[in-house]
Amino acid sequence: MPFNGFSRADYAQKLINEYKAAGVPAADVWPQSFDIADIRYWIAHEPAFGAQAVYLIDDETIPGLDGMNPSSWGFDPKALKREGINYVAPAITFLLTLDANGKIVPSRLAKALKAADIKIIAWSLERSGPLTDGGGWYFQSVSKAIRGGGDYYTVLDVLAKDVGATGVFSDWPATVSYYASCQGLR
């Protein structure tokens, strides 16, 4: 964007217009983007939809992003909240780390987002494939603690109970659904 006179803002508005035209209520929509300008646009121009807009983050859109290094984040969680950004969705690797005993725990980023009262959606639980090889890119921050498939539940447990994630994107939702059912979560 822009493309043939169609701006990024035009695109952001068209997305919301499509939901409205289809009769989908704002409460059922979580528009998402890796571009914070889209999130800010929805908050300013479509506040009912912007209230649930999800700012997706990874190290491609924020080069050098490290969940343990606040100077690499490119934003202050409290400032995001003051802007009206209520949801942030970092990749799992930026939400988790290992403590001195090798236990999976929340990263500094996860703690800062939670402290700023920003809802967290993690992604993407089963994108990397089997965990027998350490979990790939999505689990690189905790790969030393990953032994096999059962560790999906360890990761989910930390995300739910310690990080306070309100949601998890997954390519295979049965794992997340099973965990949520067993834990009595919505």
LODRENTOR-218460 format. One line per field, with one value per atom (N, C-alpha, C): x, y, z; residue number from 1; atom name. Coordinates in steps of 0.2 Angstrom, whole numbers. Layout:
# LODRENTOR-218460
c1 = (X, ...);
c2 = (Y, ...);
c3 = (Z, ...);
resi = (NUM, ...);
name = (CA, ...);
//
This chain:
# LODRENTOR-218460
c1 = (4, 0, 4, 3, -3, -3, -8, -9, -14, -12, -17, -22, -19, -23, -27, -26, -29, -24, -25, -20, -21, -16, -16, -23, -24, -30, -36, -36, -42, -43, -38, -38, -41, -38, -40, -48, -50, -57, -61, -59, -63, -64, -59, -60, -66, -66, -71, -78, -78, -84, -87, -82, -85, -88, -86, -89, -96, -96, -102, -107, -105, -110, -112, -108, -111, -115, -115, -119, -116, -109, -105, -104, -107, -106, -98, -97, -90, -87, -92, -90, -88, -89, -87, -81, -78, -72, -66, -60, -54, -49, -50, -46, -38, -34, -27, -22, -17, -12, -5, 0, 7, 9, 5, 7, 3, 6, 3, -1, 1, -3, -11, -12, -18, -22, -19, -22, -24, -20, -21, -27, -27, -32, -39, -40, -46, -48, -43, -45, -48, -45, -47, -53, -54, -59, -65, -64, -69, -68, -69, -68, -71, -77, -80, -76, -73, -69, -62, -60, -53, -52, -57, -56, -54, -55, -53, -47, -45, -39, -33, -30, -25, -18, -13, -7, -2, -1, 3, 10, 15, 22, 26, 32, 37, 43, 49, 55, 56, 51, 51, 49, 43, 41, 44, 47, 51, 58, 63, 69, 73, 76, 79, 75, 69, 64, 67, 67, 69, 64, 61, 56, 59, 66, 69, 73, 73, 76, 71, 69, 64, 67, 73, 76, 75, 73, 72, 65, 60, 53, 50, 53, 51, 44, 42, 36, 36, 32, 32, 24, 24, 17, 12, 14, 10, 7, 12, 10, 5, 6, 1, -6, -6, -12, -16, -12, -14, -17, -14, -17, -23, -25, -31, -30, -24, -22, -23, -28, -30, -28, -26, -23, -17, -12, -6, -5, -2, -1, 6, 10, 17, 18, 23, 24, 26, 25, 26, 33, 38, 45, 47, 43, 44, 40, 36, 32, 35, 39, 42, 50, 52, 60, 61, 67, 69, 71, 70, 73, 79, 83, 89, 89, 83, 83, 80, 80, 77, 70, 66, 59, 56, 51, 48, 44, 45, 42, 40, 36, 35, 41, 42, 47, 46, 51, 50, 44, 44, 39, 32, 31, 24, 22, 27, 26, 24, 27, 26, 19, 17, 11, 5, 6, 1, 1, 6, 6, 3, 3, 0, -7, -10, -17, -19, -14, -15, -16, -22, -23, -18, -16, -11, -14, -13, -14, -8, -6, 0, -1, 4, 4, 11, 11, 6, 8, 4, 6, 9, 5, 8, 10, 12, 15, 22, 26, 33, 33, 27, 27, 29, 31, 33, 38, 37, 42, 48, 49, 54, 61, 61, 67, 68, 64, 65, 60, 56, 50, 51, 57, 58, 57, 56, 56, 52, 46, 41, 43, 47, 49, 57, 60, 67, 69, 65, 67, 67, 64, 63, 65, 68, 70, 73, 77, 81, 77, 71, 66, 61, 61, 56, 59, 55, 57, 53, 46, 42, 35, 30, 23, 20, 21, 18, 19, 25, 27, 22, 18, 13, 9, 7, 3, 7, 13, 17, 17, 18, 18, 12, 6, -1, -2, 0, -1, 3, 9, 12, 9, 7, 4, -3, -7, -13, -12, -9, -8, -3, 2, 8, 8, 7, 7, 0, -5, -12, -14, -12, -15, -22, -25, -33, -34, -29, -31, -24, -25, -19, -21, -17, -18, -14, -18, -15, -17, -13, -15, -19, -19, -22, -26, -32, -35, -37, -37, -39, -35, -28, -24, -26, -27, -29, -36, -41, -48, -47, -44, -43, -40, -35, -32, -37, -40, -45, -51, -53, -59, -56, -50, -48, -47, -45, -44, -50, -55, -62, -61, -57, -56, -61, -63, -67, -63);
c2 = (-6, 0, 6, 11, 12, 8, 7, 4, 7, 9, 13, 17, 22, 27, 24, 18, 14, 14, 18, 19, 14, 14, 9, 10, 17, 19, 16, 17, 15, 7, 3, -4, -5, -2, -3, -1, 4, 6, 1, -2, -7, -13, -15, -21, -20, -15, -14, -13, -9, -9, -15, -20, -27, -30, -30, -32, -29, -23, -19, -21, -21, -23, -30, -35, -42, -42, -37, -37, -40, -40, -43, -38, -39, -34, -33, -27, -26, -30, -32, -36, -43, -45, -52, -51, -46, -45, -42, -46, -44, -42, -36, -35, -35, -37, -38, -36, -34, -31, -31, -32, -32, -24, -20, -13, -9, -6, -2, 3, 6, 11, 9, 3, 0, 0, -2, -2, 5, 9, 16, 19, 17, 20, 17, 11, 8, 11, 12, 16, 23, 26, 33, 34, 29, 30, 25, 20, 14, 12, 16, 14, 8, 6, 0, -6, -6, -11, -10, -4, -3, -5, -6, -8, -15, -19, -26, -27, -22, -23, -26, -30, -34, -32, -30, -28, -34, -37, -43, -41, -44, -42, -48, -47, -52, -49, -52, -49, -47, -49, -46, -39, -38, -31, -26, -29, -26, -29, -27, -30, -30, -36, -37, -38, -39, -40, -45, -44, -49, -48, -53, -53, -51, -52, -51, -44, -40, -34, -28, -24, -19, -14, -13, -8, -10, -17, -20, -20, -18, -19, -14, -8, -3, 1, -1, 2, 1, 5, 5, 2, -3, -6, -1, 3, 7, 13, 15, 20, 17, 11, 7, 7, 6, 6, 12, 18, 24, 26, 24, 25, 21, 17, 13, 6, 4, -3, -8, -12, -17, -24, -26, -32, -32, -36, -37, -45, -47, -54, -55, -56, -58, -66, -67, -74, -77, -84, -87, -86, -86, -86, -79, -74, -68, -67, -72, -72, -76, -81, -86, -86, -88, -88, -94, -95, -100, -97, -99, -96, -100, -98, -101, -109, -111, -119, -122, -118, -121, -122, -119, -119, -114, -116, -111, -106, -99, -94, -88, -83, -77, -73, -70, -66, -59, -55, -48, -44, -46, -43, -45, -51, -54, -51, -50, -47, -39, -36, -29, -28, -32, -31, -33, -38, -39, -33, -31, -25, -19, -18, -13, -14, -20, -22, -22, -25, -26, -34, -36, -43, -46, -52, -55, -61, -62, -67, -70, -76, -79, -83, -83, -87, -90, -95, -100, -107, -110, -115, -121, -123, -129, -128, -122, -121, -124, -125, -128, -135, -139, -146, -149, -156, -160, -156, -157, -154, -158, -164, -168, -165, -160, -156, -150, -148, -142, -137, -138, -134, -129, -128, -123, -116, -112, -104, -102, -105, -102, -104, -108, -111, -110, -106, -105, -102, -98, -95, -100, -106, -111, -118, -118, -125, -130, -127, -132, -135, -133, -136, -140, -140, -144, -151, -156, -163, -167, -165, -169, -166, -169, -167, -164, -168, -166, -159, -156, -149, -144, -146, -141, -139, -144, -142, -138, -140, -136, -128, -127, -121, -117, -121, -118, -116, -121, -119, -113, -112, -106, -100, -100, -95, -93, -98, -97, -94, -98, -96, -91, -90, -86, -80, -81, -75, -71, -75, -73, -72, -76, -75, -76, -72, -73, -77, -79, -83, -85, -91, -94, -95, -93, -95, -102, -106, -113, -116, -120, -123, -129, -132, -138, -136, -133, -130, -136, -142, -147, -147, -146, -145, -140, -134, -128, -129, -132, -133, -139, -144, -149, -146, -142, -139, -135, -130, -126, -130, -135, -139, -142, -145, -148, -143, -137, -131, -127, -129, -125, -118, -117, -110, -109, -103, -101, -102);
c3 = (0, 0, 0, -3, -7, -14, -17, -23, -28, -33, -38, -34, -30, -26, -20, -19, -13, -7, -2, 3, 8, 13, 19, 23, 24, 28, 24, 17, 14, 15, 15, 16, 23, 28, 35, 35, 32, 32, 29, 23, 19, 23, 27, 31, 35, 39, 44, 40, 34, 30, 28, 27, 25, 30, 36, 42, 43, 43, 44, 39, 32, 27, 28, 31, 32, 39, 42, 48, 54, 54, 60, 65, 71, 76, 78, 80, 82, 88, 92, 98, 96, 89, 87, 82, 82, 77, 81, 80, 82, 76, 73, 68, 70, 66, 68, 62, 64, 60, 63, 59, 61, 61, 57, 56, 62, 66, 72, 69, 63, 60, 59, 57, 56, 63, 68, 75, 77, 76, 77, 73, 67, 62, 65, 67, 69, 76, 80, 86, 85, 81, 79, 75, 70, 66, 66, 70, 71, 78, 83, 90, 92, 90, 92, 90, 84, 81, 84, 85, 87, 94, 98, 105, 106, 101, 101, 95, 92, 87, 91, 87, 90, 86, 90, 87, 87, 81, 81, 81, 84, 84, 84, 80, 79, 78, 77, 75, 68, 64, 57, 57, 60, 60, 65, 70, 75, 75, 71, 70, 77, 78, 85, 91, 90, 96, 100, 106, 111, 117, 119, 125, 131, 132, 138, 138, 133, 132, 130, 135, 134, 129, 128, 123, 116, 115, 108, 106, 111, 109, 104, 104, 100, 102, 108, 111, 119, 122, 129, 131, 134, 135, 138, 143, 146, 141, 137, 132, 127, 125, 120, 124, 130, 133, 133, 135, 135, 128, 123, 116, 114, 119, 118, 115, 114, 112, 118, 117, 122, 121, 115, 113, 110, 112, 108, 108, 102, 100, 98, 103, 101, 100, 96, 95, 101, 102, 109, 111, 107, 108, 112, 111, 114, 121, 123, 129, 134, 132, 137, 137, 143, 144, 149, 150, 156, 162, 167, 174, 175, 180, 182, 183, 184, 185, 178, 173, 167, 166, 170, 170, 166, 162, 157, 162, 160, 164, 159, 162, 157, 156, 150, 148, 151, 151, 153, 149, 143, 139, 141, 142, 145, 151, 156, 162, 161, 157, 156, 152, 148, 145, 150, 154, 159, 164, 166, 171, 168, 161, 158, 157, 159, 158, 150, 146, 139, 139, 136, 135, 130, 131, 127, 123, 117, 113, 110, 112, 109, 103, 99, 92, 91, 88, 85, 88, 92, 96, 92, 87, 84, 77, 75, 69, 67, 72, 71, 70, 71, 70, 77, 76, 83, 87, 93, 98, 100, 97, 98, 96, 92, 90, 94, 99, 103, 101, 96, 94, 89, 86, 81, 83, 78, 79, 85, 85, 90, 97, 98, 105, 106, 102, 102, 109, 112, 119, 124, 123, 128, 126, 120, 117, 122, 126, 131, 135, 136, 141, 137, 130, 126, 125, 127, 126, 121, 121, 116, 116, 113, 112, 119, 124, 130, 133, 130, 132, 129, 124, 122, 128, 132, 138, 143, 144, 149, 146, 140, 137, 138, 136, 137, 145, 149, 156, 158, 156, 158, 155, 148, 145, 148, 150, 153, 161, 165, 172, 174, 170, 172, 168, 161, 157, 157, 158, 158, 151, 146, 139, 139, 135, 135, 129, 124, 119, 116, 112, 109, 102, 97, 90, 89, 86, 85, 78, 75, 69, 70, 76, 78, 84, 84, 90, 95, 93, 98, 104, 104, 110, 114, 112, 116, 119, 115, 117, 123, 122, 127, 133, 133, 139, 142, 138, 141, 145, 142, 145, 151, 151, 157, 163, 161, 166, 168, 164, 166, 163, 157, 155, 149, 147, 141, 135);
resi = (1, 1, 1, 2, 2, 2, 3, 3, 3, 4, 4, 4, 5, 5, 5, 6, 6, 6, 7, 7, 7, 8, 8, 8, 9, 9, 9, 10, 10, 10, 11, 11, 11, 12, 12, 12, 13, 13, 13, 14, 14, 14, 15, 15, 15, 16, 16, 16, 17, 17, 17, 18, 18, 18, 19, 19, 19, 20, 20, 20, 21, 21, 21, 22, 22, 22, 23, 23, 23, 24, 24, 24, 25, 25, 25, 26, 26, 26, 27, 27, 27, 28, 28, 28, 29, 29, 29, 30, 30, 30, 31, 31, 31, 32, 32, 32, 33, 33, 33, 34, 34, 34, 35, 35, 35, 36, 36, 36, 37, 37, 37, 38, 38, 38, 39, 39, 39, 40, 40, 40, 41, 41, 41, 42, 42, 42, 43, 43, 43, 44, 44, 44, 45, 45, 45, 46, 46, 46, 47, 47, 47, 48, 48, 48, 49, 49, 49, 50, 50, 50, 51, 51, 51, 52, 52, 52, 53, 53, 53, 54, 54, 54, 55, 55, 55, 56, 56, 56, 57, 57, 57, 58, 58, 58, 59, 59, 59, 60, 60, 60, 61, 61, 61, 62, 62, 62, 63, 63, 63, 64, 64, 64, 65, 65, 65, 66, 66, 66, 67, 67, 67, 68, 68, 68, 69, 69, 69, 70, 70, 70, 71, 71, 71, 72, 72, 72, 73, 73, 73, 74, 74, 74, 75, 75, 75, 76, 76, 76, 77, 77, 77, 78, 78, 78, 79, 79, 79, 80, 80, 80, 81, 81, 81, 82, 82, 82, 83, 83, 83, 84, 84, 84, 85, 85, 85, 86, 86, 86, 87, 87, 87, 88, 88, 88, 89, 89, 89, 90, 90, 90, 91, 91, 91, 92, 92, 92, 93, 93, 93, 94, 94, 94, 95, 95, 95, 96, 96, 96, 97, 97, 97, 98, 98, 98, 99, 99, 99, 100, 100, 100, 101, 101, 101, 102, 102, 102, 103, 103, 103, 104, 104, 104, 105, 105, 105, 106, 106, 106, 107, 107, 107, 108, 108, 108, 109, 109, 109, 110, 110, 110, 111, 111, 111, 112, 112, 112, 113, 113, 113, 114, 114, 114, 115, 115, 115, 116, 116, 116, 117, 117, 117, 118, 118, 118, 119, 119, 119, 120, 120, 120, 121, 121, 121, 122, 122, 122, 123, 123, 123, 124, 124, 124, 125, 125, 125, 126, 126, 126, 127, 127, 127, 128, 128, 128, 129, 129, 129, 130, 130, 130, 131, 131, 131, 132, 132, 132, 133, 133, 133, 134, 134, 134, 135, 135, 135, 136, 136, 136, 137, 137, 137, 138, 138, 138, 139, 139, 139, 140, 140, 140, 141, 141, 141, 142, 142, 142, 143, 143, 143, 144, 144, 144, 145, 145, 145, 146, 146, 146, 147, 147, 147, 148, 148, 148, 149, 149, 149, 150, 150, 150, 151, 151, 151, 152, 152, 152, 153, 153, 153, 154, 154, 154, 155, 155, 155, 156, 156, 156, 157, 157, 157, 158, 158, 158, 159, 159, 159, 160, 160, 160, 161, 161, 161, 162, 162, 162, 163, 163, 163, 164, 164, 164, 165, 165, 165, 166, 166, 166, 167, 167, 167, 168, 168, 168, 169, 169, 169, 170, 170, 170, 171, 171, 171, 172, 172, 172, 173, 173, 173, 174, 174, 174, 175, 175, 175, 176, 176, 176, 177, 177, 177, 178, 178, 178, 179, 179, 179, 180, 180, 180, 181, 181, 181, 182, 182, 182, 183, 183, 183, 184, 184, 184, 185, 185, 185, 186, 186, 186);
name = (N, CA, C, N, CA, C, N, CA, C, N, CA, C, N, CA, C, N, CA, C, N, CA, C, N, CA, C, N, CA, C, N, CA, C, N, CA, C, N, CA, C, N, CA, C, N, CA, C, N, CA, C, N, CA, C, N, CA, C, N, CA, C, N, CA, C, N, CA, C, N, CA, C, N, CA, C, N, CA, C, N, CA, C, N, CA, C, N, CA, C, N, CA, C, N, CA, C, N, CA, C, N, CA, C, N, CA, C, N, CA, C, N, CA, C, N, CA, C, N, CA, C, N, CA, C, N, CA, C, N, CA, C, N, CA, C, N, CA, C, N, CA, C, N, CA, C, N, CA, C, N, CA, C, N, CA, C, N, CA, C, N, CA, C, N, CA, C, N, CA, C, N, CA, C, N, CA, C, N, CA, C, N, CA, C, N, CA, C, N, CA, C, N, CA, C, N, CA, C, N, CA, C, N, CA, C, N, CA, C, N, CA, C, N, CA, C, N, CA, C, N, CA, C, N, CA, C, N, CA, C, N, CA, C, N, CA, C, N, CA, C, N, CA, C, N, CA, C, N, CA, C, N, CA, C, N, CA, C, N, CA, C, N, CA, C, N, CA, C, N, CA, C, N, CA, C, N, CA, C, N, CA, C, N, CA, C, N, CA, C, N, CA, C, N, CA, C, N, CA, C, N, CA, C, N, CA, C, N, CA, C, N, CA, C, N, CA, C, N, CA, C, N, CA, C, N, CA, C, N, CA, C, N, CA, C, N, CA, C, N, CA, C, N, CA, C, N, CA, C, N, CA, C, N, CA, C, N, CA, C, N, CA, C, N, CA, C, N, CA, C, N, CA, C, N, CA, C, N, CA, C, N, CA, C, N, CA, C, N, CA, C, N, CA, C, N, CA, C, N, CA, C, N, CA, C, N, CA, C, N, CA, C, N, CA, C, N, CA, C, N, CA, C, N, CA, C, N, CA, C, N, CA, C, N, CA, C, N, CA, C, N, CA, C, N, CA, C, N, CA, C, N, CA, C, N, CA, C, N, CA, C, N, CA, C, N, CA, C, N, CA, C, N, CA, C, N, CA, C, N, CA, C, N, CA, C, N, CA, C, N, CA, C, N, CA, C, N, CA, C, N, CA, C, N, CA, C, N, CA, C, N, CA, C, N, CA, C, N, CA, C, N, CA, C, N, CA, C, N, CA, C, N, CA, C, N, CA, C, N, CA, C, N, CA, C, N, CA, C, N, CA, C, N, CA, C, N, CA, C, N, CA, C, N, CA, C, N, CA, C, N, CA, C, N, CA, C, N, CA, C, N, CA, C, N, CA, C, N, CA, C, N, CA, C, N, CA, C, N, CA, C, N, CA, C, N, CA, C, N, CA, C, N, CA, C, N, CA, C, N, CA, C, N, CA, C, N, CA, C, N, CA, C, N, CA, C, N, CA, C, N, CA, C, N, CA, C, N, CA, C);
//
